[in-house]
Amino acid sequence: MKKIVFILLLLPMLSIAQNRQGGGGGRMQKIHSAKIGMITERLNLTPEQAPQFWAVYNEYENKKIELKKNIRRTMEDAVSLAATDDKILAAQKQVITLRRKELDLEEEYMNKILRTITPRQFSELKRTEANFNKMLLEKLNEKADN
């Protein structure tokens, strides 16, 4: 019952977060807060685990976001019709390199996170992140259809 109430509270927050008239920064903050709430609720972190987990997780998230921005920028270069063939090829190779870095980052932080939570909690973290992203995409698709 607690989880159902949480999800019912989460959905309006995601809807508000999708409101394009509220500005990008606030929208992203609301999405981030909803994600933190969902992770907190699902992992059942102990008071000892929580500070260490969130410090490592936030560091990981920031690095992952920056890497994804680089991948997106490089991919834009890789598909540019104005670029030369050599530049397009170089950009494609750079995307592959960045994706490898993304996997390395994930492995590095999996090890760091597992120093703060149990493997079972880590598994729940991954499941919760996937569920949150799926729910967010569904809300975005709903907004796009309306």
C-alpha positions as semicolon CSV with decimal commas, in nm:
position;residue;x (nm);y (nm);z (nm)
1;M;0,000;0,000;0,000
2;K;0,285;0,238;0,087
3;K;0,440;0,184;-0,258
4;I;0,110;0,251;-0,435
5;V;0,067;0,578;-0,245
6;F;0,428;0,673;-0,328
7;I;0,376;0,607;-0,700
8;L;0,048;0,799;-0,700
9;L;0,233;1,092;-0,543
10;L;0,522;1,054;-0,789
11;L;0,313;1,067;-1,107
12;P;0,181;1,421;-1,054
13;M;0,535;1,537;-0,975
14;L;0,651;1,393;-1,305
15;S;0,361;1,561;-1,479
16;I;0,456;1,893;-1,322
17;A;0,819;1,829;-1,414
18;Q;0,718;1,789;-1,776
19;N;0,546;2,127;-1,786
20;R;0,754;2,316;-2,038
21;Q;0,641;2,653;-1,913
22;G;0,818;2,613;-1,579
23;G;1,172;2,644;-1,715
24;G;1,431;2,373;-1,767
25;G;1,622;2,396;-1,439
26;G;1,318;2,355;-1,216
27;R;1,183;2,073;-1,425
28;M;1,509;1,881;-1,403
29;Q;1,529;1,941;-1,027
30;K;1,178;1,801;-0,981
31;I;1,264;1,494;-1,186
32;H;1,585;1,446;-0,987
33;S;1,397;1,483;-0,657
34;A;1,138;1,228;-0,768
35;K;1,416;0,985;-0,863
36;I;1,588;1,031;-0,526
37;G;1,257;0,972;-0,349
38;M;1,192;0,653;-0,541
39;I;1,545;0,519;-0,480
40;T;1,529;0,609;-0,110
41;E;1,196;0,434;-0,069
42;R;1,296;0,119;-0,257
43;L;1,645;0,064;-0,111
44;N;1,552;0,096;0,256
45;L;1,892;0,241;0,339
46;T;2,002;0,226;0,700
47;P;2,104;0,553;0,869
48;E;2,465;0,435;0,843
49;Q;2,440;0,353;0,472
50;A;2,254;0,661;0,352
51;P;2,524;0,932;0,378
52;Q;2,795;0,720;0,217
53;F;2,564;0,585;-0,051
54;W;2,432;0,927;-0,155
55;A;2,780;1,080;-0,165
56;V;2,905;0,809;-0,402
57;Y;2,583;0,789;-0,605
58;N;2,565;1,165;-0,662
59;E;2,928;1,172;-0,772
60;Y;2,854;0,887;-1,015
61;E;2,542;1,057;-1,150
62;N;2,728;1,384;-1,214
63;K;3,008;1,207;-1,402
64;K;2,756;1,000;-1,599
65;I;2,557;1,309;-1,699
66;E;2,871;1,485;-1,820
67;L;2,979;1,181;-2,020
68;K;2,635;1,150;-2,179
69;K;2,648;1,517;-2,279
70;N;2,983;1,453;-2,448
71;I;2,843;1,149;-2,627
72;R;2,541;1,349;-2,747
73;R;2,759;1,636;-2,874
74;T;2,994;1,398;-3,049
75;M;2,704;1,208;-3,207
76;E;2,570;1,536;-3,345
77;D;2,909;1,589;-3,510
78;A;2,906;1,230;-3,638
79;V;2,581;1,281;-3,828
80;S;2,648;1,632;-3,953
81;L;2,590;1,659;-4,325
82;A;2,820;1,961;-4,341
83;A;3,119;1,767;-4,201
84;T;3,379;1,596;-4,415
85;D;3,392;1,218;-4,430
86;D;3,708;1,221;-4,218
87;K;3,540;1,431;-3,948
88;I;3,233;1,208;-3,949
89;L;3,448;0,897;-3,914
90;A;3,657;1,055;-3,636
91;A;3,339;1,152;-3,451
92;Q;3,200;0,798;-3,484
93;K;3,522;0,656;-3,338
94;Q;3,508;0,911;-3,057
95;V;3,153;0,801;-2,973
96;I;3,276;0,442;-2,936
97;T;3,558;0,560;-2,709
98;L;3,315;0,757;-2,496
99;R;3,080;0,460;-2,467
100;R;3,372;0,250;-2,342
101;K;3,440;0,520;-2,083
102;E;3,075;0,502;-1,985
103;L;3,107;0,127;-1,918
104;D;3,431;0,181;-1,725
105;L;3,259;0,447;-1,515
106;E;2,968;0,213;-1,443
107;E;3,205;-0,063;-1,332
108;E;3,413;0,174;-1,117
109;Y;3,108;0,310;-0,938
110;M;2,943;-0,028;-0,901
111;N;3,246;-0,126;-0,693
112;K;3,233;0,199;-0,494
113;I;2,858;0,173;-0,435
114;L;2,891;-0,190;-0,325
115;R;3,115;-0,069;-0,042
116;T;2,812;0,122;0,093
117;I;2,516;-0,110;0,023
118;T;2,453;-0,483;-0,018
119;P;2,447;-0,664;-0,354
120;R;2,070;-0,711;-0,308
121;Q;2,026;-0,336;-0,259
122;F;2,246;-0,271;-0,562
123;S;2,027;-0,499;-0,770
124;E;1,721;-0,309;-0,646
125;L;1,895;0,020;-0,731
126;K;1,943;-0,089;-1,093
127;R;1,584;-0,214;-1,115
128;T;1,454;0,112;-0,963
129;E;1,658;0,327;-1,203
130;A;1,522;0,129;-1,500
131;N;1,164;0,153;-1,371
132;F;1,200;0,526;-1,308
133;N;1,337;0,587;-1,658
134;K;1,058;0,378;-1,810
135;M;0,796;0,570;-1,613
136;L;0,952;0,902;-1,715
137;L;0,952;0,805;-2,083
138;E;0,590;0,699;-2,059
139;K;0,498;1,037;-1,910
140;L;0,692;1,215;-2,185
141;N;0,512;1,011;-2,449
142;E;0,178;1,090;-2,288
143;K;0,258;1,462;-2,302
144;A;0,372;1,434;-2,663
145;D;0,048;1,260;-2,760
146;N;-0,168;1,530;-2,602
